[in-house]
């Protein structure tokens, strides 16, 4: 899903700028528009934007969503920041103070508190920061600009560290997003930024498009950021209609039903333990001194039986009640296994929550083993099965509500860090061809 973030320099009230913006949005297939300084006066009714509905905001910050999509929840924690909820992703759109570095530093400190309050939820912070993140990102003439203070850069670094965010457009050679002649010299800044949760960078592309400010159909003085997110938004539902016309006549497609995920339907009915559980008992439990195991997301429990037959004190848990493995009261297990669970969960936030829950059963210093299907395997299965793209993976069966995504060891580790887990040091190698896995530890403090 393509999201555009752009400072419109209060021009949306002009019909020419609106026309050019609408044409640019159609050309690129943008579905969400996040605008800083979209119009003036700030308290006026937001101007109509063809093909889009205003989801909320004012002349400081505003959001528009394509008319074919359900409007997201939008709120304003402060006049300079807007919170937009896009399914599993939280977006904080910002327009930091244009006048003083002290104000921007204070706003960045507030932003860090807002970001860390998300507790690991996937996060995008975008907009006009009115600063140069690095000295090379701000030039006055051919010299480094003194507009951005050291305190601002330190506050920005604190924000990115505290919330594990990546400055996605921080190329070695800066691509400036704002240029203006000031006192006879060119002033150039990379001030329009997109800070993204680190584990989302592999599946998200961010491009700065300068045609919005210097092309033949320019409509502002800033480059726009085109952010292609691994996100599928819910379709809009008809308002004030009891029945869609297609439902009455039988002509045309019916309105799409709301998605209902049913990951338990991916569980296999095993007559024997999984190869992953056999690898755990053959190669891992002995060297790690494991005596107790919890299989988190155990399905029908074939692997739990295997662990017990290997002499381990084993329990299982699966949130699907029909499998008959309720949440155990015991915690403090030496080892928690999560076998092919993350890859059936439809978004990164649910994967982090599943890992947090798995980690809650491990003792401090204990281990968590996560096994997932590989990207290569899922890509092949998707091509062979005609699966449709959804979020960062595929509907393996939209009728059943089942989802699949291939997840690499690196992604497992990145998600696990958000759940408070760390990669184990020098763990035994598990001979598991064709899948991905990570051996993790729960910190002792």
C-alpha positions in Angstrom: 0.0 0.0 0.0 1.5 3.3 -1.1 1.4 6.2 1.4 2.6 9.7 0.6 3.9 12.2 3.1 4.4 15.8 1.9 4.5 19.3 3.2 2.0 21.2 0.9 3.1 24.7 2.0 -0.6 25.6 2.6 -1.4 25.5 -1.1 -4.3 23.0 -1.1 -6.8 25.8 -1.2 -5.7 26.7 -4.7 -7.5 24.8 -7.4 -4.4 24.5 -9.6 -2.4 22.9 -6.7 -5.3 20.5 -5.9 -5.5 19.5 -9.6 -1.8 18.8 -9.8 -1.8 16.9 -6.5 -4.7 14.7 -7.5 -3.1 13.9 -10.9 0.2 13.0 -9.1 -1.6 10.8 -6.6 -3.4 8.9 -9.5 -0.2 8.5 -11.4 1.6 6.9 -8.5 -1.4 4.9 -7.1 -1.2 6.5 -3.7 -3.8 5.3 -1.2 -3.1 7.4 1.9 -2.0 11.1 1.9 -0.4 12.6 5.0 0.0 16.3 4.6 1.9 18.9 6.7 0.7 22.5 6.3 -2.0 21.4 3.8 -4.1 24.6 3.8 -4.9 27.9 5.4 -6.5 29.2 7.5 -5.8 26.2 9.8 -9.4 26.0 11.1 -11.2 26.0 7.7 -13.0 22.9 6.4 -10.5 20.7 4.6 -10.7 21.2 0.8 -12.1 18.3 -1.2 -9.5 16.1 -2.9 -10.8 14.1 -5.8 -10.9 10.4 -5.1 -10.0 10.8 -1.4 -11.9 11.4 1.8 -10.5 13.5 4.6 -9.9 11.2 7.6 -9.1 14.0 10.0 -6.9 17.0 10.8 -6.6 20.7 10.1 -4.3 23.2 8.5 -1.4 22.0 10.5 -1.6 18.3 9.8 -4.3 16.3 7.9 -4.8 12.8 6.4 -6.8 11.7 3.4 -7.6 8.2 2.5 -8.7 6.7 -0.9 -12.5 6.6 -1.2 -12.4 2.8 -1.8 -10.8 2.2 1.7 -12.3 2.3 5.2 -11.2 5.5 7.0 -8.5 4.9 9.6 -8.7 6.1 13.2 -7.0 9.6 13.5 -6.2 11.6 16.5 -4.1 14.6 17.5 -1.9 14.1 20.6 -0.5 17.6 20.0 -0.9 20.3 17.4 2.4 19.3 15.8 1.8 15.5 15.7 -1.1 13.4 14.3 -1.6 9.7 15.1 -3.0 7.5 12.4 -3.8 3.8 12.9 -3.5 1.7 9.7 -4.5 -1.8 10.6 -1.5 -3.1 12.7 0.7 0.0 11.9 0.8 3.2 14.0 1.8 6.3 12.0 2.9 9.5 13.8 2.8 12.3 11.3 4.8 15.3 12.5 5.5 18.9 11.6 8.2 20.2 14.0 8.6 23.8 14.9 10.1 25.8 12.1 11.6 28.6 14.3 13.7 27.4 17.1 16.0 24.4 17.8 15.0 24.3 21.4 11.3 23.8 20.5 12.3 21.0 18.1 14.4 19.3 20.6 11.6 19.4 23.2 9.2 18.0 20.6 11.5 15.2 19.7 11.7 14.3 23.4 7.9 14.2 23.5 7.9 12.1 20.3 10.3 9.6 21.9 8.0 9.1 24.8 5.0 8.6 22.4 7.0 6.1 20.4 8.2 4.0 23.3 4.7 4.0 24.7 3.8 1.8 21.7 5.7 -1.0 23.4 7.2 -2.4 20.2 4.1 -2.0 18.0 5.1 -1.4 14.3 5.7 2.3 13.9 6.3 4.9 11.2 7.2 8.5 12.1 7.1 10.7 9.1 6.7 14.3 8.0 8.6 17.6 8.0 11.1 17.6 10.9 12.5 21.0 10.0 16.1 19.9 10.8 19.0 18.1 9.2 19.6 14.8 10.9 23.3 14.9 10.0 25.6 17.8 9.2 25.8 16.7 5.6 22.0 16.9 5.4 21.9 20.7 5.7 23.9 23.0 3.5 24.0 26.8 3.2 25.9 27.6 0.1 28.6 25.0 0.1 29.1 25.1 3.8 27.4 23.1 6.6 24.3 24.9 7.8 24.2 26.0 11.4 20.4 25.9 11.5 20.2 22.5 13.2 21.6 22.3 16.7 23.6 19.6 18.4 20.8 19.2 20.9 18.3 18.5 18.2 20.5 15.8 16.6 21.0 14.2 20.0 17.2 14.2 20.6 16.6 12.6 17.2 19.2 9.9 17.9 17.5 9.2 21.2 14.2 8.8 19.5 15.5 6.4 16.9 17.4 4.4 19.6 14.5 4.3 22.1 12.0 3.0 19.5 14.4 1.0 17.3 13.6 3.2 14.3 15.6 3.5 11.1 16.0 6.8 9.1 15.0 5.2 5.8 16.3 7.9 3.5 19.7 8.4 5.1 21.8 7.6 2.0 25.5 8.2 2.1 25.0 11.2 -0.3 22.0 13.1 1.0 19.0 13.6 -1.3 17.7 17.0 -0.3 14.0 17.4 0.0 13.8 21.2 0.4 15.8 23.9 -1.4 15.5 27.6 -1.2 17.7 30.7 -1.9 18.3 32.6 1.3 20.4 35.8 1.4 21.6 35.0 -2.1 22.8 31.5 -1.3 21.1 28.1 -1.8 19.8 26.5 1.4 19.4 22.8 1.0 18.0 20.3 3.6 17.0 16.7 3.9 14.3 17.5 6.4 11.4 15.4 5.2 11.9 12.1 6.9 10.4 8.6 7.4 11.6 6.8 10.5 10.5 3.1 10.5 10.6 0.2 12.9 13.8 -1.6 12.0 12.2 -5.0 11.4 10.0 -3.4 8.7 12.7 -2.0 6.5 13.3 -5.2 4.5 9.6 -5.1 3.3 9.2 -1.3 2.9 10.5 1.0 0.2 10.8 4.8 0.7 11.5 7.2 -2.2 11.8 10.9 -2.2 10.1 12.4 -5.3 11.3 15.9 -6.2 8.8 16.3 -9.0 6.3 17.6 -6.5 8.4 20.8 -6.1 10.4 21.2 -9.3 8.5 19.2 -12.0 6.3 20.8 -14.7 3.2 20.1 -12.5 4.7 21.0 -9.2 2.3 21.8 -6.4 4.5 22.5 -3.3 8.1 23.4 -2.4 9.0 20.1 -0.7 9.7 16.7 -2.1 7.2 14.0 -1.3 8.1 10.7 0.4 6.5 7.7 -1.3 6.3 5.0 1.3 5.3 1.5 0.0 4.2 -0.4 3.1 3.5 -4.2 3.4 0.0 -3.4 4.4 -3.5 -4.3 3.1 -6.2 -1.9 4.2 -9.9 -2.9 4.7 -12.2 -1.9 1.9 -14.8 0.8 2.5 -18.3 -0.3 3.3 -21.4 1.4 1.8 -23.0 3.9 4.1 -26.7 3.9 4.8 -27.4 1.0 2.5 -29.3 -2.1 3.6 -28.3 -4.2 0.6 -25.8 -3.6 -2.2 -27.5 -3.4 -5.5 -25.4 -6.4 -6.8 -26.8 -8.5 -3.9 -30.3 -7.8 -5.0 -29.8 -8.2 -8.8 -27.0 -10.7 -8.9 -25.0 -8.5 -11.2 -21.5 -7.6 -10.3 -19.4 -8.5 -7.3 -20.8 -8.3 -3.9 -19.2 -6.1 -1.3 -16.1 -7.8 0.2 -16.6 -9.4 3.5 -14.5 -8.4 6.4 -11.4 -10.5 7.0 -11.4 -13.1 9.7 -8.0 -14.7 10.3 -8.1 -18.3 11.4 -4.5 -19.4 11.8 -5.5 -22.6 13.6 -6.7 -23.9 10.3 -3.1 -24.2 9.1 -2.3 -26.7 11.9 -1.3 -30.2 10.5 -2.8 -33.4 11.8 0.5 -35.2 12.6 0.8 -38.9 13.2 4.4 -38.4 14.2 6.4 -35.5 15.7 7.7 -32.8 13.5 11.2 -32.8 12.2 11.8 -29.6 14.1 10.9 -31.2 17.4 13.1 -34.2 16.7 16.0 -31.8 16.0 15.4 -30.1 19.3 15.6 -33.3 21.3 18.5 -34.7 19.3 20.7 -31.6 19.1 19.6 -29.0 21.6 18.1 -30.1 24.9 21.2 -32.1 26.0 23.8 -29.3 25.3 21.5 -26.7 26.9 20.6 -28.8 29.9 16.9 -28.6 29.2 14.6 -30.5 31.5 11.3 -28.8 30.9 9.7 -27.7 27.7 6.6 -25.8 26.7 5.4 -26.0 23.1 3.8 -22.6 22.5 1.1 -22.9 19.7 1.2 -26.7 19.9 -1.8 -27.4 17.7 -3.0 -30.9 18.4 0.0 -31.7 20.6 2.1 -34.3 18.6 5.3 -32.5 19.5 4.3 -32.4 23.2 4.0 -36.1 23.2 7.4 -36.4 21.6 9.1 -34.2 24.2 7.5 -36.3 26.9 8.6 -39.6 25.3 12.2 -38.1 25.3 12.0 -37.8 29.1 11.3 -34.1 29.3 8.7 -32.4 31.6 6.6 -31.1 28.7 3.4 -29.0 28.4 1.6 -27.5 25.5 -0.5 -24.4 24.9 -2.6 -23.4 21.9 -5.1 -20.5 22.0 -7.6 -22.5 19.8 -9.8 -24.1 22.4 -10.8 -27.1 20.2 -7.3 -28.4 20.3 -7.6 -29.0 24.0 -4.4 -27.4 25.2 -5.5 -24.6 27.6 -3.0 -22.0 28.9 -0.9 -23.7 31.6 -0.6 -22.1 35.0 3.1 -23.0 35.3 5.9 -20.8 34.0 9.7 -21.0 34.3 10.3 -23.5 31.6 13.9 -24.2 30.5 12.8 -24.1 26.9 9.9 -22.8 25.0 9.4 -23.9 21.4 7.4 -22.0 18.7 7.1 -24.2 15.7 5.6 -22.6 12.5 3.5 -20.1 14.4 5.0 -16.8 13.4 4.6 -17.5 9.7 0.8 -17.9 9.9 0.2 -14.7 11.8 -0.9 -11.9 9.4 1.2 -9.0 10.7 4.4 -8.1 12.5 2.5 -6.8 15.6 0.8 -10.1 16.2 4.2 -11.9 15.7 5.8 -9.7 18.4 2.9 -10.3 20.7 3.1 -14.1 20.2 6.9 -14.0 21.0 6.2 -11.9 24.1 3.7 -14.5 25.2 6.1 -17.3 24.5 8.9 -15.6 26.4 6.6 -15.1 29.4 6.7 -18.9 30.0 10.5 -19.2 29.9 12.6 -18.8 33.0 15.2 -16.0 33.1 18.3 -17.4 31.3 16.1 -19.9 29.6 15.7 -20.4 25.8 13.1 -19.9 23.1 13.4 -21.7 19.8 11.4 -20.3 16.9 11.0 -22.2 13.6 9.3 -20.7 10.5 8.8 -21.6 6.9 11.3 -20.0 4.6 10.6 -17.2 2.1 11.7 -19.5 -0.7 9.2 -22.2 0.3 6.3 -19.7 0.7 7.1 -17.9 -2.6 7.1 -21.3 -4.4 3.8 -22.3 -2.7 2.2 -19.0 -3.5 3.1 -19.2 -7.2 1.9 -22.8 -7.4 -1.3 -22.2 -5.5 -2.3 -18.9 -6.9 -2.2 -17.2 -3.5 -3.1 -13.5 -3.4 -0.9 -11.0 -1.7 -1.9 -9.7 1.7 0.1 -7.5 4.0 3.7 -8.8 3.9 2.7 -12.3 2.8 -0.2 -14.2 1.2 -3.7 -15.5 1.7 -3.1 -19.2 1.4 -6.9 -19.5 1.5 -9.0 -16.4 1.9 -12.1 -18.5 2.2 -10.6 -20.3 5.3 -8.9 -17.1 6.6 -5.4 -18.6 6.5 -2.3 -16.6 5.9 1.4 -17.5 5.2 4.6 -15.6 5.1 8.2 -16.8 4.8 10.3 -15.5 7.7 14.1 -15.4 7.7 16.3 -16.0 10.7 17.2 -12.3 10.7 13.6 -11.3 10.8 12.9 -13.7 13.7 15.7 -12.1 15.6 14.6 -8.6 14.9 11.0 -9.4 16.1 12.4 -11.2 19.1 14.4 -8.2 20.2 11.1 -6.3 20.4 9.7 -9.1 22.6 12.7 -8.8 25.0 14.6 -11.8 23.7 18.2 -12.0 22.5 20.0 -14.3 20.2 21.7 -17.2 22.1 25.5 -17.2 22.0 26.9 -20.2 20.1 23.9 -22.5 20.2 24.0 -25.9 18.7 23.2 -26.1 15.0 19.8 -27.7 14.1 19.8 -29.7 10.9 16.6 -28.3 9.5 16.9 -27.8 5.7 14.3 -25.7 4.0 13.1 -23.8 7.0 14.4 -20.9 9.1 15.0 -20.9 12.8 16.6 -19.0 15.7 17.7 -20.0 19.2 17.0 -17.1 21.6 17.6 -16.5 25.3 15.5 -14.6 27.9 17.7 -12.2 29.8 18.3 -12.8 33.5 17.6 -9.2 34.4 
